[in-house]
């Protein structure tokens, strides 16, 4: 069995979430009932965060995304569980350009199912006039999140319809074994400027995002992270960057 996850931003709350989530998952029947094990692990993790004293962690307006993948080697099944916009993707072919055969969908508030849940729980989805739809409480212009699921963010959970229940995606890898498989899981800071289909191009010997035809080398994960960092610096005049976390696995 193999599991991988990406979470961000890595503040104190995220570190607590990480250890709690993994412990919760392995306490469940993760081999026999992987999906339900993920769901309970995520929701129990949120309950743990909500119960923490403010002196330890103030999660009222602080949150974290999360994507986790579990590979059951015996059944050759990979299960994604994710909330928000840290994305996971599986690619085929040992050489670039790789084909994206499965990727998680970012949890944005304007997605029909997400919007319906938010509104049913009393929240609102409003376009900010620039690039994003954001989640607001019925009572006012807060919290203004541009995602519809997350850990933490207690005000958004209590007043605006956010949830920490993960979306589950199951991939039967045994049906894809004619070609080499590569898994990338990364936080939203990576995907802000790098398209899902382009990400493996940074993991080659050439490693410059120009579609080099050499085989993917998972040890070059740092090159993908650096490409994201450089893009943030270029866009913000060297001032800001979102969380950058990336994991690359050969399946």
TIZATI-653919 format. One record per residue (C-alpha): x, y, z. Coordinates in steps of 0.5 Angstrom, whole numbers, padded with zeros to 4 digits, always signed. Example, Ala and Ser with C-alpha at 12.3 -4.5 7.8 and 13.67 -1.06 7.14 Angstrom:
2
+0025-0009+0016 +0027-0002+0014 
This chain:
251
+0000+0000+0000 +0002+0007-0002 -0001+0014+0000 +0001+0021-0002 -0002+0028+0000 -0001+0035-0001 -0004+0040+0004 -0003+0048+0004 -0002+0053+0007 +0003+0049+0012 +0001+0053+0018 +0000+0050+0025 -0007+0048+0024 -0005+0045+0017 +0001+0041+0021 -0005+0039+0026 -0009+0037+0021 -0004+0033+0017 -0002+0028+0023 -0010+0028+0025 -0012+0026+0018 -0007+0020+0017 -0008+0017+0024 -0016+0018+0023 -0015+0014+0016 -0011+0008+0018 -0016+0007+0024 -0021+0006+0019 -0022+0000+0015 -0018+0003+0009 -0016-0003+0006 -0024-0006+0005 -0027+0001+0005 -0023+0006+0003 -0028+0011+0001 -0032+0011+0007 -0025+0011+0011 -0023+0017+0007 -0030+0021+0009 -0030+0019+0016 -0022+0021+0017 -0023+0028+0014 -0030+0030+0017 -0027+0027+0024 -0021+0032+0023 -0025+0038+0022 -0029+0036+0028 -0022+0036+0032 -0020+0043+0029 -0026+0046+0031 -0025+0043+0038 -0018+0046+0039 -0018+0052+0044 -0017+0059+0040 -0010+0059+0044 -0007+0054+0041 -0010+0055+0034 -0015+0060+0032 -0019+0057+0026 -0024+0061+0025 -0022+0065+0019 -0016+0060+0017 -0016+0054+0013 -0013+0049+0009 -0014+0045+0002 -0012+0038+0002 -0011+0032-0003 -0010+0025-0001 -0009+0019-0005 -0009+0012-0003 -0006+0006-0007 -0008-0001-0005 -0003-0005-0009 -0007-0012-0008 -0013-0009-0012 -0009-0004-0016 -0014+0001-0014 -0012+0008-0013 -0017+0013-0009 -0017+0020-0009 -0020+0024-0003 -0020+0032-0004 -0022+0038-0001 -0021+0045-0005 -0016+0046-0010 -0010+0042-0009 -0010+0038-0015 -0008+0031-0016 -0007+0028-0023 -0005+0021-0026 -0001+0021-0033 +0000+0015-0038 +0006+0014-0042 +0014+0014-0040 +0016+0020-0044 +0013+0027-0045 +0008+0029-0047 +0004+0025-0042 -0003+0024-0043 -0008+0026-0037 -0012+0020-0035 -0015+0023-0029 -0015+0029-0025 -0019+0032-0019 -0024+0038-0020 -0022+0044-0016 -0028+0045-0011 -0030+0052-0014 -0037+0055-0011 -0040+0057-0018 -0040+0049-0019 -0047+0047-0019 -0047+0042-0014 -0043+0046-0010 -0047+0052-0010 -0053+0048-0009 -0050+0046-0002 -0048+0053+0000 -0054+0056-0001 -0058+0050+0002 -0054+0051+0008 -0055+0059+0008 -0049+0061+0005 -0049+0066-0002 -0044+0065-0008 -0042+0072-0011 -0038+0074-0017 -0032+0078-0014 -0032+0083-0021 -0025+0080-0022 -0023+0073-0023 -0027+0069-0018 -0034+0067-0015 -0033+0067-0007 -0037+0064-0001 -0041+0069+0003 -0045+0068+0009 -0052+0071+0009 -0051+0076+0014 -0045+0080+0011 -0040+0080+0006 -0035+0075+0010 -0031+0070+0009 -0030+0071+0002 -0027+0065+0000 -0026+0063-0007 -0027+0055-0005 -0033+0051-0003 -0029+0046+0001 -0023+0046+0006 -0021+0044+0013 -0021+0050+0019 -0025+0056+0017 -0030+0055+0022 -0034+0061+0020 -0035+0059+0013 -0037+0052+0016 -0042+0055+0021 -0045+0061+0017 -0043+0060+0009 -0044+0052+0008 -0037+0050+0007 -0035+0043+0008 -0029+0038+0010 -0033+0032+0007 -0028+0030+0001 -0030+0028-0006 -0028+0021-0008 -0025+0019-0014 -0023+0011-0016 -0018+0009-0021 -0017+0002-0023 -0010+0002-0025 -0010-0005-0027 -0014-0003-0033 -0008+0002-0035 -0002-0002-0034 +0000-0002-0041 +0004+0004-0040 +0008+0007-0035 +0004+0011-0030 +0006+0018-0026 +0002+0021-0020 +0003+0028-0019 -0001+0031-0013 +0001+0039-0011 -0002+0045-0008 -0006+0050-0011 +0000+0055-0011 +0003+0050-0016 -0003+0050-0021 -0004+0057-0021 +0001+0058-0027 +0002+0051-0029 -0003+0047-0033 -0004+0040-0031 -0002+0037-0038 +0004+0041-0038 +0007+0039-0031 +0011+0033-0033 +0015+0037-0038 +0019+0040-0032 +0020+0033-0029 +0025+0031-0035 +0032+0031-0036 +0031+0038-0040 +0026+0040-0035 +0024+0047-0038 +0017+0046-0039 +0018+0046-0047 +0016+0039-0048 +0022+0035-0048 +0021+0028-0050 +0026+0024-0045 +0023+0020-0039 +0020+0023-0033 +0025+0023-0027 +0021+0023-0021 +0027+0026-0017 +0026+0032-0021 +0020+0034-0017 +0024+0040-0014 +0024+0043-0022 +0016+0043-0022 +0016+0047-0015 +0022+0052-0017 +0018+0053-0024 +0012+0055-0020 +0016+0059-0015 +0019+0063-0021 +0012+0064-0024 +0009+0067-0018 +0015+0072-0017 +0015+0074-0024 +0007+0075-0024 +0008+0079-0017 +0014+0083-0018 +0018+0078-0013 +0013+0080-0007 +0008+0074-0006 +0007+0067-0007 +0002+0062-0005 +0004+0055-0002 +0008+0051-0006 +0008+0043-0005 +0009+0038-0010 +0009+0030-0009 +0011+0026-0015 +0010+0018-0015 +0011+0013-0020 +0005+0008-0020 
